[in-house]
Amino acid sequence: MALLFLLALLSASSRAGNEIVGAPIVQSDGSLLVRNRVIHLYGIYMPPTNRECRTWISPVQCGSRGVLALEFRINGFVNCYPKYQNEDGSTSATCYVDRTHFSNGEDLAAYLIQQGWALATPDAPFEYHALERIAQNQGRGVWGFSVDTITRQPFRRRH
């Protein structure tokens, strides 16, 4: 019994060692800059949409609707758990906001899919594909208005 507890403790601490925690900067392509590391949200593709500009802010900020939704949802720190390293040196990770010892927080990729601003990639978790279908059926985000184009890019794993 003590051995099982020790193994569980060691695996939890090794996972925590890979965790990237920090205040992110949302970049124009929807990636996050956390502690000088570029992080792409694992399992999603954010199609380009019409650019929106926030003119009431100085300096004026512009970005796709998905990027603006991501900026809106992030309020403080993110906790990111790397999945793999991409060829360009960036990291693909699952990132959460509002994560505490008592709550798992909210998965940012799942949030974007649920709002209709991102599509699930073929290797994404089943949950992401289900959320995409729900958003599509409810006409949310890219599913609810016409944009220039929505095309599924040929899937290329980034590592």
C-alpha positions as CSV (number, residue, x, y, z in Angstrom):
1,M,0.0,0.0,0.0
2,A,2.8,2.4,0.9
3,L,4.5,1.5,-2.4
4,L,1.4,2.5,-4.4
5,F,1.2,5.8,-2.5
6,L,4.8,6.5,-3.2
7,L,4.5,5.7,-6.9
8,A,1.4,7.9,-7.2
9,L,3.2,10.8,-5.4
10,L,6.2,10.4,-7.7
11,S,4.1,10.4,-10.9
12,A,2.2,13.5,-9.7
13,S,5.4,15.4,-9.0
14,S,6.9,14.4,-12.3
15,R,3.8,15.8,-14.1
16,A,3.9,19.0,-12.1
17,G,7.5,19.4,-13.2
18,N,6.4,19.6,-16.8
19,E,3.7,22.2,-16.1
20,I,4.2,25.7,-17.5
21,V,2.5,28.3,-15.3
22,G,2.5,32.0,-16.0
23,A,0.7,35.1,-17.2
24,P,0.3,34.7,-20.9
25,I,0.4,37.1,-23.8
26,V,-2.1,36.1,-26.5
27,Q,-0.3,36.4,-29.9
28,S,-2.0,37.3,-33.2
29,D,-2.1,33.7,-34.3
30,G,-3.8,32.5,-31.2
31,S,-0.7,31.0,-29.6
32,L,0.3,32.0,-26.0
33,L,3.6,33.4,-24.9
34,V,4.2,32.1,-21.4
35,R,7.6,32.5,-19.7
36,N,9.3,33.1,-23.1
37,R,7.8,29.9,-24.5
38,V,5.4,29.9,-27.5
39,I,2.5,27.5,-26.7
40,H,-0.1,26.4,-29.2
41,L,-3.3,25.0,-27.8
42,Y,-3.3,21.3,-28.4
43,G,-6.1,19.8,-30.6
44,I,-7.5,22.9,-32.2
45,Y,-7.2,25.0,-35.4
46,M,-8.5,28.6,-35.3
47,P,-9.7,29.5,-38.8
48,P,-9.2,33.0,-39.9
49,T,-12.2,35.2,-39.4
50,N,-12.9,38.9,-40.0
51,R,-10.6,41.1,-38.0
52,E,-12.2,43.0,-35.2
53,C,-10.6,46.1,-33.8
54,R,-11.1,47.5,-30.3
55,T,-10.8,51.2,-31.0
56,W,-11.8,52.2,-27.4
57,I,-8.5,50.9,-26.2
58,S,-5.2,52.7,-26.6
59,P,-3.3,51.5,-28.5
60,V,-6.0,50.0,-30.7
61,Q,-6.0,46.2,-30.7
62,C,-7.0,44.1,-33.6
63,G,-7.3,40.4,-34.1
64,S,-9.5,37.6,-35.3
65,R,-12.6,36.8,-33.3
66,G,-11.0,33.7,-31.9
67,V,-8.0,35.6,-30.7
68,L,-10.2,38.2,-29.1
69,A,-12.3,35.5,-27.4
70,L,-9.1,34.0,-26.0
71,E,-7.9,37.3,-24.7
72,F,-11.3,37.9,-23.1
73,R,-11.4,34.5,-21.4
74,I,-7.9,34.6,-19.9
75,N,-7.8,36.6,-16.7
76,G,-4.6,36.0,-14.9
77,F,-2.4,32.9,-15.0
78,V,-2.6,29.8,-17.2
79,N,-1.5,26.3,-16.4
80,C,-0.2,24.5,-19.5
81,Y,0.6,20.8,-19.7
82,P,2.9,20.1,-22.7
83,K,1.9,17.3,-25.2
84,Y,4.8,17.6,-27.6
85,Q,7.5,19.9,-29.0
86,N,6.9,21.3,-32.5
87,E,9.6,21.5,-35.2
88,D,9.7,25.3,-34.8
89,G,10.6,25.0,-31.1
90,S,7.1,25.9,-29.9
91,T,5.1,23.6,-27.6
92,S,1.7,22.1,-28.1
93,A,-0.1,21.9,-24.7
94,T,-3.4,21.7,-23.0
95,C,-3.9,24.9,-21.1
96,Y,-6.3,25.8,-18.3
97,V,-7.5,29.0,-16.7
98,D,-8.9,29.3,-13.1
99,R,-7.1,26.2,-12.0
100,T,-6.8,25.7,-8.3
101,H,-6.2,22.8,-5.8
102,F,-10.0,22.5,-5.7
103,S,-10.9,22.9,-9.3
104,N,-9.5,21.7,-12.6
105,G,-10.3,25.0,-14.2
106,E,-11.4,25.5,-17.8
107,D,-9.6,24.0,-20.8
108,L,-9.0,27.0,-23.2
109,A,-9.1,24.8,-26.3
110,A,-12.5,23.4,-25.3
111,Y,-13.7,26.9,-24.5
112,L,-12.8,28.1,-28.0
113,I,-14.4,25.1,-29.7
114,Q,-17.6,25.5,-27.5
115,Q,-17.8,29.2,-28.5
116,G,-17.4,28.2,-32.2
117,W,-14.0,30.0,-32.7
118,A,-11.9,26.9,-33.2
119,L,-12.2,23.5,-34.9
120,A,-11.0,20.2,-33.5
121,T,-8.0,18.6,-35.2
122,P,-8.1,14.9,-36.1
123,D,-5.9,14.0,-33.2
124,A,-8.0,16.0,-30.7
125,P,-9.7,14.4,-27.7
126,F,-13.2,13.0,-28.4
127,E,-14.7,15.8,-26.2
128,Y,-13.4,18.5,-28.6
129,H,-15.1,16.8,-31.6
130,A,-18.4,16.6,-29.6
131,L,-18.2,20.3,-28.6
132,E,-17.5,21.2,-32.2
133,R,-20.7,19.4,-33.4
134,I,-22.7,21.1,-30.6
135,A,-21.3,24.6,-31.6
136,Q,-22.1,23.9,-35.2
137,N,-25.6,22.8,-34.5
138,Q,-26.2,25.9,-32.3
139,G,-24.7,28.2,-35.0
140,R,-22.0,29.6,-32.7
141,G,-19.0,31.5,-33.8
142,V,-17.8,30.6,-37.3
143,W,-20.9,28.4,-37.7
144,G,-23.3,31.3,-37.2
145,F,-22.1,33.9,-39.7
146,S,-20.4,34.0,-43.0
147,V,-16.7,34.5,-43.0
148,D,-14.3,34.9,-45.9
149,T,-13.6,31.1,-45.9
150,I,-13.6,28.2,-43.6
151,T,-11.5,25.4,-44.9
152,R,-10.0,22.6,-43.1
153,Q,-6.3,22.6,-43.6
154,P,-4.6,19.3,-44.4
155,F,-3.7,17.9,-41.0
156,R,0.0,18.2,-40.2
157,R,1.3,17.3,-36.8
158,R,3.5,20.2,-35.6
159,H,6.4,18.2,-34.1
